[in-house]
Amino acid sequence: MINFEHYPDEIANVLYNLSCDMDSKDHEETKQDTINQLTDCLYYLMAICENEYNKDYFRTMYKCLETITSTNN
């Protein structure tokens, strides 16, 4: 079983910040929509990771995202 260090909302915020041009004036609703979509996707990935019958590459991907979050938080 995977031990989660970071939850989807934390990871989504870090991914959003890393992927967006910090100088751009993104509309707040667009920003929040994007973060919400990332969060939903990450919760889905988390559920896949929790199922021991799914492939390990899903868990590897989640762990990579957690590492990115840890180093950019």
Secondary structure, DSSP 4 states (H G I P E B T S, - for coil): -PPPSS-HHHHHHHHHHHHS-TTS---HHHHHHHHHHHHHHHHHHHHHHH-TTS-HHHHHHHHHHHHHHHHH-
